[in-house]
Amino acid sequence: MISLERVTEVAIVPGSFDPITYGHIDIIERAAYIFDKVVVGVAVNPEKKPLFTLEERVKFITDVFESSSKIEVKSYNKLLTDFALENNAKIIIRGLRAVSDFEREFQIAQFIKKLNPTLEVMFLMSSPEYMYLSSSAVKEIAEFGGCLKGLVPNNVEKALMKIYQEGRR
């Protein structure tokens, strides 16, 4: 039986955040409204070749949330379930942009429950103004010199433009 007594809740919002977008920020801020503390977990994902280093991604997010006492940014290179336990989290927040995201996210949620049945996975739907927004789309727009206003924070926009103008990556 589940205890109905509320304790201080810590939620994890995991992702590669390569780079962070206003869609990610929306999910993180809404999670911080619901939970006492939110740990943004910046993941090392061996399946992806990130444009930005892990340190750069952590710095972008830290800069965005520097004035929030409820949001902490940490990187991790292990199972999400282990990272959650290390941070005393019982909740994993997964963002959904569209129905097409659901199947993959549902599969991830089932793995999380299999690895640690004490963790709960919650889905937050993107706000309508961010349903189309993805890090991949942002990188493609930047690569071709498109406007990134309203898609990513200024620090990310500057970094993307610098990378593609210099042809670094």
PyMOL commands that set and color helices and strands:
alter all, ss='L'
color gray80, all
select helices_A, chain A and resi 22-34+54-64+80-86+99-115+128-130+135-143+154-166
alter helices_A, ss='H'
color red, helices_A
select strands_A, chain A and resi 10-15+37-43+71-76+91-96+120-125
alter strands_A, ss='S'
color yellow, strands_A
deselect
rebuild
show_as cartoon
